[in-house]
Amino acid sequence: MPTRRGGQVAARVTTIALVALGVVAVGYLLFARGASYEVVLSLDNASQLVKGDQVKVGGVSVGSVSKLELGQDARARIELSISDDSIWPLHRGTKAEVRSASLAGVANRYVALTPGPVNNPEIAPGGTIPAHDTQSEVDLDEILNALNPQTLRDLKFLTRNGAGALRGRGRQLGRALTYLDPALSQADALDRELLHDQGRFARFLVESADVVSAVASRRPQLEQLVTSGRATLGEIAGRDAALDSLLRRMPGTLREGNTTLVNLRAALGDVDPTLRAARPVARPLADTLGLLRPTAHDLRPLVTRLRSTLDRPGSGDLIGVLRELPPLERSAVPALTSATATVDDLIPILTEVRPYTPDVIGGLFNGFGGTTGGYYDANGHYTRISFQSSTYSPEGIASLLPIPSSVPGLTGYERDNTARCPGAATQPAPDRSNPRHVAGCDPGDGPP
């Protein structure tokens, strides 16, 4: 019995100890796990947040709004109690946005957190996420209040008739929204960057207003620009075939242009020393060109007339004359080639004949077969007459037989004068200007 009773006591003590341990464990789980991480938001306005609104990360609830009050900087001070220790602690760069769960309610806001990089410094418990990392909710009423009455009427018309326009196009609309989401995300990021530096953004808006005002002051010129642009676009649209052909040829042209630019780069390297050497004369050249400006202005009418001379309607201009040259070339080139060959053949003959030109002239004017020359001395004028003939006798001129050398002829008859020098048909001049000694002639063949 004692043994049995002692065993029952031990069992009861063990049971009580186990129950106490379980209570401690449950209390630890309830109270230790229930501890929260506090962080404060600084917002421009509370955006209709109330105590108890959820705090979410990636759409999952991690805590709630525990307190709202007005801070010393006239901003809303929102205390968040985060119970999910898996995101403890938050780091600098954490973003907080107030969002609406839907458009149907009013007080259905929640705080969406985007934790910052883990390599940034930690936000201590009770720390603050600064205002430049937070964003309040933009209510639909604020957007509508910013619209003028005409825009509101158009928006109502669009809302009422949008259902009919979208009926049966739900799938296409869904695909469009799917593709629109990245664009909206980028627009949201752009909006954050713009609001991050409000000073520059405000200056940009002010300067943009100045630009718009300047443009508005030139309304006639702007209207003319728009009209001219419309006419230009119309002309371009009317020449779509030519433009298409041009675009098709553009790749080859660009390749050729690339090759040309590569070669030009090497050429510029070669020209660079010349440019350096020409640098001292650059300013005098600029002054010279400035002085030539009036001359260039006066030359404009001359250039206009010269252009009409070079190219004008019809075939009477220089270009028309040049167009007639190819047919003329086909006839003139063979003729000139033949004339060149003829001249080449005549040059040796003319070279031989040239020294005897005075004798030929004397024969033409004084008669062949004899030469008369006027002389003058103390007795007055007199004439010397000399006869030249061949070996045929003048007495037997009809005979084809030469006169024998034994037959007496004229006084001073000479024979075999076949190498007479030019100008040797007369007596030698006192200044020795005749006869002219050339290669192959005999100065002794002349009158006695």
Residue, then its C-alpha position, 0 to 999 in steps of 0.5 A: m500500500p505505501t508503495r502504491r500510494g507513493g506511486q500515485v503521488a509521484a504521478r500526480v506531481t508529474t502531471i501537475a508539472l507537465v500542465a504547468l509547463g504547457v501553460v508556460a509554453v502557451g503563455y510564451l507563444l501567446f505573449a512572446r509571439g504577440a509582441s509587435y514592431e512599431v514604426v511611424l509614418s509621416l504623411d501629408n494627409a491621413s487619407q481617411l485611415v482609421k485605427g485598425d486598418q491593415v498593413k500589408v506587404g505584397g498583399v499579405s497582412v503583417g500588422s495594423v494601424s495602431k495610432l493616428e495624430l497630428g505631428q509637429d511638422a503639420r503632417a499626419r503621424i501614423e503609428l504602425s504595429i507590425s506583428d509578423d516578425s519575418i519582416w523585422p526589422l525594416h531598413r532605410g529606403t522602405k516605401a509606404e503607400v496608402r491605398s484603397a481596397s476598392l472604389a466602392g467604399v470610403a473608409n477601406r484604406y490600408v497601408a502597403l509597405t515595400p521593404g527597403p534593401v537589406n544592406n541599408p541601415e535598419i529602422a529602429p523600433g519606433g523609428t520613422i519612415p520619412a515623408h519623401d518615402t511615403q505617398s498618400e491616397v489620391d481620392l477620386d473626388e480630388i481628380l473630379n474636382a480638378l476637372n472643368p464642367q465641360t470635361l465632367r460632362d464628357l466624362k459622364f457621357l463616356t461613362r454612360n456609353g462606355a458599356g455599349a462600346l465595351r460590350g463583347r470585348g471583355r477578352q480584348l480589354g483584359r489583354a489590354l489591361t495586362y499589357l497596360d500594367p507594366a506601363l502603369s508601373q513605369a508611370d508610377a515610378l516616374d511619378r515618384e521620381l518627379l515628386h522626389d525633387q519637388g523643387r526642380f519639378a516646380r521650376f520645370l512647371v513654371e518654365s513650361a508655363d513661360v514657354v507655353s505663354a511665349v508660344a501663345s503670343r505667336r498664335p498666327q505663326l503657330e497656325q501657319l506652322v501647323t498649316s504648313g506642316r499639314a501640307t508637308l505631311g500631305e505631300i509626303a503621304g502623296r509620295d509614299a511610293a517614292l518614299d518607300s523606294l528611297l527607304r529600300r535603297m537607304p541601307g545600301t546608301l548608308r553602307e556606302g556612306n559608312t565606307t566614305l566616312v571611314n575613308l574621310r576619317a583617314a583623310l582628315g588625319d592627313v589634312d589636319p597638319t595642313l589645317r594647323a599650318a593654315r591657322p595663321v592665315a585663317r583670320p586674314l582669310a576671314d577678313t578677305l572674305g568679309l571684303l569680298r562680300p559686297t562683290a559677291h552681292d554684286l555678282r548675284p545678277l551676273v550669276t543669274r544670267l550665267r545660269s540662264t546661259l548655261d541652262r535654260p529651256g531649249s537647246g540654245d544654252l551651253i548644256g544644249v551645245l555640249r549635248e551636240l558635241p558627242p555626235l560631232e566627236r564621232s565625225a571630228v575625231p577620225a578627221l583630226t586623226s587623219a589630219t594629224a597623220t597628214v601633218d606628220d608626213l608634211i613636216p619633213i617636206l616643209t622642213e626641207v622647203r622652208p629655206y627655199t621660200p625666198d627663191v620660190i617667192g622671187g620666182l613667182f614675182n620675177g619669173f622662173g628661168g631668170t632672176t632680175g634684181g634692181y641695183y643702184d651705184a654712181n651711174g644710177h640704176y642698173t639690172r643684172i640678169s642671170f639665166q638658170s636652166s637645165t642641161y638641155s640647150p635653150e636653142g634646142i628646147a624641143s629636143l629631149l637630148p642634153i647638150p654635150s659639154s663640148v658645145p659652147g653655150l652662154t657666157g659663164y656657162e656653168r654646170d652641175n649646180t645641184a646643191r645651191c644654197p637658199g638665196a644663192a640665185t643673186q649676188p651675195a649681200p654685203d651683210r652676208s645675209n645671203p646665201r643662207h648656209v643650211a645642211g646639204c648645200d654648197p656655198g660655191d654654187g651661185p652666180p659668179 
